Amino acid sequence: MMERQQEIELERFGAFEVGKRMLTLAHHHHHNNRILNAGRGNPNWINTKARLAMARLIEFGVSESNRTICSGDMGGYVEEEKIGERFRQFVDPQRSVDQFLLKSLNFVHDHFGMSEDDFLAEMVNGVIGNNYPNPSRVLKNTEILLNQYLQNTLYHEHDLAGQTELFPTEGGSAAIDYIFHSLVENELIKSGDKIAINTPIFTPYLEIPRLNDYQLVEMNLRSERENNWQIDPKELAKLNDPTIKALFIVNPTNPASHAFSPAALHAIAEAVKRNPKLMIITDDVYGPFVKDFQSIYGIAPHNTLLVYSFSKLYGATGCRLGLIAVNKHNVFDQLIRESPADKKKRLQERYSIVTMDPDNFHFIDRMVADSRSVGLYHTAGLSTPQQIQEVLFALTDLLGNGVHDDYIQRARRLVSQRSRDLHIGLGMTSDDHDLTGDAKYYSLINLYSLAEKRFGHPFRQYLEHHFERIDFLVQLAEENGVVLMDGVGFGSRPGEIRISNANLPTEDYRLIGRQVGKLLARYYQRFKKQKEESRSGSD
Ligand SMILES: *Cc1c(COP(=O)(O)O)cnc(C)c1O
């Protein structure tokens, strides 16, 4: 059994590190139980269509390359001229993967006027990957199609695809990393600056600003359970303070899994009117899990950097596929243009090795350059096979015309079913179940409220005051083999536990709920026994 002192030490680690250690505990101690790790957000499903399409394009690309060199295992480059014609001869219209690719050809021609040869050459060269990404920020047709995908899933009713520039990155993780890095390199946020963070939030947004390199002053704008995880408009009023440089948001939130309400979006729009240089960073990784989702980028397009990742929806965490989106007219470029002469000079020196006109080098291109320490700008950019894999995921949505994307519906139904089962297993009425804006990717359960509801207020107090915060999670891992995540690392209040609805077979979620209930009952037995002993002792 873990000692209290060890638990205190464990609580100092980041949430994901604690999760790892819990998993080790579960492996060492669990008795007859199977290990159920619902700590991580890694999904247990994948999108198959886009992956098959990728494989098929590689096959075609190799046959194309053998047209120019065919010597042992050696092929040559791919010729663009009439590549569309050859592709139509190559495919088998009976195969569904080929049907998908043929429909894609028609779609990009009909909707965007792309030439078949131009589009296919980009895709085929892209998957073969024998050229540096060019342009390094993003391939040409790739940017158009990814923008349309973001239009369908995130920009929603604000027509922004035509005025948005993209930088595909190695997952959302690299996007976050590049953003922090370039904001600091360009002195848009300096050590000691105030930044606002909507908490609870995905841990890196709390952990990165605390690192020595940044030393930012964090101000929490809280979303509370009592308010259905919506940010209080009073909290948003704090943004009127112009010394607040930036606002960091995950929307829909992680861990609470809720999208910002129309009222909150409105309050943000108002705050931007009063604080027009506010920089907003919104991470919309879970956006497509919410019907009619509206990104903050649509509300404040000139102030917002948008982070997206294909990891979760398409089950592609190992592929590392993400992006940054920024409006062509944005406050980041404006702030750089308006900076004092001495700072401008420093930045001119930094970027003059890669551009003739460093003053007008856009912030998004600075992120591309900074991502490779400026000096390696000419080899920067996301690998081309990764860019094409992003396009293929996007096309699975675009061909459904964004109206009825069967795959997205399935993903939503899957996490929703698991969330419902978990609540049933916990014996909780899930009347709060179909609220709009709930992505259901994670469930956040309050252990103390659950304890109170089941066994009364004194037991809740006993649990809160007699044990380390993570004692319950440690016991759950050791005795029941169930690994869940402490919400405190995300900035949640003590007692909040995050359960990922993404990474276990659906039939396990009731079991998790029941195991939590069983362990709670065991704590209650101890509590009762202690009470009885102290009563008989005082007799
Ligand atoms: C999972 C996650 C990411 C990381 O995405 P990757 O593409 O896997 O790097 C970023 N932001 C949030 C909010 C996430 O939950």
The ligand as a MOL file (V3000), in Angstrom:
LIG
                    3D

  0  0  0     0  0            999 V3000
M  V30 BEGIN CTAB
M  V30 COUNTS 15 15 0 0 0
M  V30 BEGIN ATOM
M  V30 1 C -4.9590 15.8340 -27.1770 0
M  V30 2 C -4.8930 17.2960 -27.1810 0
M  V30 3 C -3.9110 17.9870 -27.8960 0
M  V30 4 C -2.7450 17.2730 -28.5060 0
M  V30 5 O -2.9700 16.9430 -29.7860 0
M  V30 6 P -1.8830 16.1300 -30.6030 0
M  V30 7 O -2.3240 16.4200 -31.9750 0
M  V30 8 O -2.0590 14.6810 -30.2670 0
M  V30 9 O -0.5460 16.6350 -30.2890 0
M  V30 10 C -3.9570 19.3520 -27.9340 0
M  V30 11 N -4.9010 20.0320 -27.2690 0
M  V30 12 C -5.8440 19.4120 -26.5500 0
M  V30 13 C -6.8630 20.1960 -25.8240 0
M  V30 14 C -5.8650 18.0190 -26.4750 0
M  V30 15 O -6.7700 17.4190 -25.7220 0
M  V30 END ATOM
M  V30 BEGIN BOND
M  V30 1 1 1 2
M  V30 2 1 2 3
M  V30 3 2 2 14
M  V30 4 1 3 4
M  V30 5 2 3 10
M  V30 6 1 4 5
M  V30 7 1 5 6
M  V30 8 2 6 7
M  V30 9 1 6 8
M  V30 10 1 6 9
M  V30 11 1 10 11
M  V30 12 2 11 12
M  V30 13 1 12 13
M  V30 14 1 12 14
M  V30 15 1 14 15
M  V30 END BOND
M  V30 END CTAB
M  END
